[in-house]
Amino acid sequence: MTVRVSDVMTRNVVAVQESTPIEVARRTLLSRGFFALPVRDHRGRLVGIVTEADLLPPEPGDGRTVGDVMTTDVISVPRHLAASVASHRMVTYGFRALPVVEGYDTDLLVGIVTRRDLLGEPEWARRRGPTYRVWKWLRRPAPVSPLRGPSRRTTAQDVMTWVVAAHEDWSVERAAKELTGHGFTALPVVDDDDRVIGIVTEWHLLPDPLTGRRAHTVGGVMKRDVITARPDEPVSDVVRSMAVHELRAVPVVDGTGRLAGIVTRRDLLC
């Protein structure tokens, strides 16, 4: 049985319009735990997509709208496409989410499919029963509550959050479960002394786009050349580093290289 995009996608998609203020889009991302929002017109047709990166850095009184920052050259997938093909496109182009449209000849937005939806889908999930619905609920993104009051967040330690650390001998299934279960963007990989030796993301855990196979352990897929930040590093430097290297998360380490936390794009949106 072929699993289609429509079998794993989110149907009640949250979308914005070109006229939506940037601050509204930012609050929507944070409150819902999303990392991208499709943009549709008044007829429900896909016209663009806006991501966390488009909304950084947050600026007080920013009067721009989603139409000013969104990407209009959007790659979408039809709902009847095989989920394996959607996974291939995500790996090939480095996407975290793909808007889903009704068919090849229409831009009518009907859903969105993410890497999280495609990670390690078990055989029983294909039966679409009550257990499947529980599985989908557990894999929902974790919402982030925006900080209240005056912001004094000037260094990495002011914005970093707690994160599970993985080990090289972890199975990719375990790493995928931790990522999807907690809504993490990435997992730092540490040695027995809690020193950061790598990082693994959703992208690393998706099956190979050509063979459909993937490595068995985190050590076989993780990125070993890791860019990190110091706890006292200015947030502006972290933002710049993430932009230059196109990163979604930066581990924070102390003077001995031990993991202290992680800074993600979502942390910087608050």
Sequence and secondary structure as in RCSB ss.txt:
>XXXX:A:sequence
MTVRVSDVMTRNVVAVQESTPIEVARRTLLSRGFFALPVRDHRGRLVGIVTEADLLPPEPGDGRTVGDVMTTDVI
SVPRHLAASVASHRMVTYGFRALPVVEGYDTDLLVGIVTRRDLLGEPEWARRRGPTYRVWKWLRRPAPVSPLRGP
SRRTTAQDVMTWVVAAHEDWSVERAAKELTGHGFTALPVVDDDDRVIGIVTEWHLLPDPLTGRRAHTVGGVMKRD
VITARPDEPVSDVVRSMAVHELRAVPVVDGTGRLAGIVTRRDLLC
>XXXX:A:secstr
   BHHHHSBSS   B TTSBHHHHHHHHHHHT SEEEEE TTSBEEEEEETGGG S  TT   BHHHH B S  
 EETTSBHHHHHHHHHHHT SEEEEEEETTEEEEEEEEEHHHHTT  GGGGG SHHHHHHHHHTS        S 
    BHHHH B    B TTSBHHHHHHHHHHHT SEEEEE TT BEEEEEEHHHHS  TTTS   SBGGGT B S
   B TTSBHHHHHHHHHHHT SEEEEE TTSBEEEEEEHHHHH 
